[in-house]
Amino acid sequence: MLRIEDCYLAGSFTKTHGVKGELVAKKNGDLLERNKLESILVDIDGGLVPFFIPKKGITSRNHSSVKILLEDMDTEAKAKRFIGCDIYIPTKSVPDYIEEAEDLDPNVLIGFTYVDEEKGELGEIEDIQDYAGNIILVISIKNEEVLIPFADENFIDLDEENKTITMDTPDGLLDLYL
């Protein structure tokens, strides 16, 4: 059985679309569209449940969401049960495209542990914010929300297997928060 730790958080269902069972999902990056997925995993009550996607079952809606039709999902009533559920993709199903920071979709980093080159492990990346093309990693350190810019020049290493990212945090940034 797959564990959440072995998957990427690809998005979450936010609402239904129409009356034929289609769902709208807020996406974390372009994993859902780019990979031409045949199936996804849905977190239902803490367990990952696989669902198959018919051909052309994922369509872009706008820059932050997609429409998804799951097999055997044919009514709005069935679809409503999925609102609020997270969508995962097994790590092994995602092509190995994380080679350099410039190629990396930062949204796949949600759930990764942030490691500072000097200070060591700081915490888990909880969210990614995009401020006009400036990507910010949101990390909780000692119950304090810390915003760290994700820039190529600060990127050191990414360990997909252990779900860690090592970066050289800009000097003095952590002192502002802690």
C-alpha positions as CSV (number, residue, x, y, z in Angstrom):
1,M,0.0,0.0,0.0
2,L,1.3,3.4,-0.9
3,R,2.0,6.0,1.8
4,I,1.5,9.7,1.5
5,E,5.2,10.1,2.1
6,D,5.8,8.3,-1.2
7,C,3.7,10.7,-3.2
8,Y,3.6,14.2,-4.4
9,L,0.6,16.4,-3.4
10,A,-0.7,17.4,-6.8
11,G,-3.8,19.4,-5.7
12,S,-7.1,19.2,-3.9
13,F,-10.8,19.1,-5.0
14,T,-12.6,22.4,-4.4
15,K,-16.0,22.0,-6.0
16,T,-18.1,20.2,-8.5
17,H,-18.5,21.3,-12.1
18,G,-21.8,20.6,-13.8
19,V,-24.1,17.7,-13.0
20,K,-22.2,14.8,-14.6
21,G,-19.7,14.2,-11.8
22,E,-16.9,16.4,-12.9
23,L,-14.7,18.0,-10.2
24,V,-12.6,21.2,-10.0
25,A,-9.2,20.8,-8.4
26,K,-6.9,23.5,-7.2
27,K,-3.6,22.4,-8.6
28,N,-0.1,22.5,-7.1
29,G,1.9,23.1,-10.2
30,D,1.4,21.3,-13.5
31,L,1.8,17.7,-12.4
32,L,-1.9,16.9,-13.1
33,E,-1.8,18.2,-16.7
34,R,1.7,17.4,-17.7
35,N,1.8,13.7,-17.0
36,K,-1.2,12.5,-18.9
37,L,-2.2,10.5,-15.9
38,E,-4.3,7.3,-16.1
39,S,-5.0,7.4,-12.4
40,I,-4.6,9.5,-9.2
41,L,-4.7,8.8,-5.5
42,V,-7.3,10.6,-3.4
43,D,-6.8,11.0,0.4
44,I,-10.1,9.8,1.9
45,D,-10.1,9.7,5.7
46,G,-6.3,9.3,5.8
47,G,-6.1,6.5,3.3
48,L,-5.0,6.8,-0.3
49,V,-7.7,5.4,-2.7
50,P,-6.8,5.0,-6.4
51,F,-9.2,6.4,-9.1
52,F,-8.9,5.9,-12.8
53,I,-9.2,8.8,-15.2
54,P,-10.7,8.3,-18.6
55,K,-8.8,9.6,-21.7
56,K,-9.0,13.4,-21.7
57,G,-10.4,13.3,-18.2
58,I,-8.2,16.2,-17.0
59,T,-8.6,19.6,-18.7
60,S,-7.2,22.9,-17.8
61,R,-9.7,25.4,-16.4
62,N,-7.4,28.3,-15.6
63,H,-3.9,29.0,-14.4
64,S,-4.6,27.6,-10.9
65,S,-7.2,24.8,-11.4
66,V,-8.2,21.9,-13.6
67,K,-11.4,19.9,-14.3
68,I,-11.1,16.2,-13.5
69,L,-13.5,13.4,-14.4
70,L,-13.0,10.2,-12.6
71,E,-14.2,6.8,-14.0
72,D,-17.6,5.8,-12.7
73,M,-18.2,9.3,-11.4
74,D,-21.4,10.2,-13.2
75,T,-23.5,12.4,-10.9
76,E,-23.0,15.6,-9.0
77,A,-24.0,13.8,-5.7
78,K,-21.2,11.3,-6.1
79,A,-18.7,14.0,-6.8
80,K,-19.7,16.2,-3.8
81,R,-18.2,13.6,-1.5
82,F,-14.7,14.4,-2.8
83,I,-14.8,18.2,-2.1
84,G,-11.9,19.0,0.2
85,C,-10.0,15.8,-0.5
86,D,-6.3,16.0,-1.5
87,I,-5.0,14.5,-4.7
88,Y,-1.7,12.6,-4.8
89,I,0.5,11.2,-7.5
90,P,3.0,8.4,-6.6
91,T,6.6,9.6,-6.9
92,K,7.4,6.7,-9.2
93,S,4.7,7.9,-11.7
94,V,6.3,11.4,-12.0
95,P,9.0,11.6,-14.6
96,D,12.4,12.3,-13.2
97,Y,12.5,16.0,-14.2
98,I,13.9,17.5,-11.1
99,E,17.5,18.0,-12.1
100,E,18.0,21.8,-11.6
101,A,16.2,24.5,-9.7
102,E,15.2,26.2,-12.9
103,D,13.5,23.1,-14.2
104,L,11.8,22.4,-10.9
105,D,8.1,23.0,-10.3
106,P,8.3,24.4,-6.8
107,N,4.8,23.1,-5.9
108,V,6.2,19.6,-5.7
109,L,8.2,20.7,-2.7
110,I,5.2,20.9,-0.4
111,G,5.8,18.3,2.3
112,F,9.6,18.3,1.7
113,T,11.9,19.1,4.6
114,Y,13.9,22.4,4.2
115,V,17.5,22.0,5.1
116,D,19.7,25.1,5.5
117,E,23.4,24.5,4.5
118,E,24.7,25.9,7.8
119,K,21.8,25.5,10.3
120,G,20.6,22.0,9.2
121,E,16.9,20.9,9.2
122,L,14.6,23.8,9.7
123,G,11.1,22.4,9.1
124,E,8.6,21.2,6.5
125,I,7.6,23.2,3.5
126,E,3.9,23.9,4.1
127,D,3.0,26.0,1.2
128,I,4.4,27.8,-1.9
129,Q,3.5,31.4,-2.7
130,D,4.1,33.1,-6.0
131,Y,4.4,36.8,-5.9
132,A,4.6,38.0,-9.5
133,G,7.1,35.2,-10.4
134,N,9.0,35.4,-7.2
135,I,8.6,32.0,-5.6
136,I,8.4,31.9,-1.8
137,L,8.7,28.8,0.4
138,V,6.5,28.9,3.5
139,I,8.0,27.0,6.5
140,S,6.8,26.8,10.1
141,I,9.8,27.1,12.5
142,K,9.0,27.1,16.2
143,N,5.4,28.0,15.5
144,E,6.5,31.0,13.4
145,E,5.7,31.3,9.7
146,V,8.9,31.9,7.8
147,L,9.0,33.0,4.2
148,I,12.1,32.0,2.3
149,P,12.7,33.0,-1.4
150,F,13.3,30.1,-3.8
151,A,16.1,31.3,-6.0
152,D,18.5,29.4,-8.3
153,E,21.5,30.9,-6.7
154,N,20.5,29.6,-3.2
155,F,19.6,26.1,-4.4
156,I,22.2,23.4,-3.4
157,D,20.6,19.9,-3.5
158,L,17.3,18.0,-3.8
159,D,16.9,14.5,-2.4
160,E,13.7,13.1,-3.8
161,E,14.0,9.8,-1.9
162,N,14.3,11.4,1.5
163,K,12.1,14.4,0.5
164,T,14.6,17.1,1.5
165,I,15.8,20.2,-0.2
166,T,19.1,21.9,0.8
167,M,19.5,25.6,0.3
168,D,21.8,28.4,1.3
169,T,19.4,30.7,3.1
170,P,20.2,34.3,2.5
171,D,22.3,35.8,5.4
172,G,20.2,37.4,8.2
173,L,16.8,36.2,6.9
174,L,16.2,33.7,9.6
175,D,17.3,36.2,12.3
176,L,14.4,38.4,11.2
177,Y,11.9,35.7,12.2
178,L,13.5,33.9,15.1
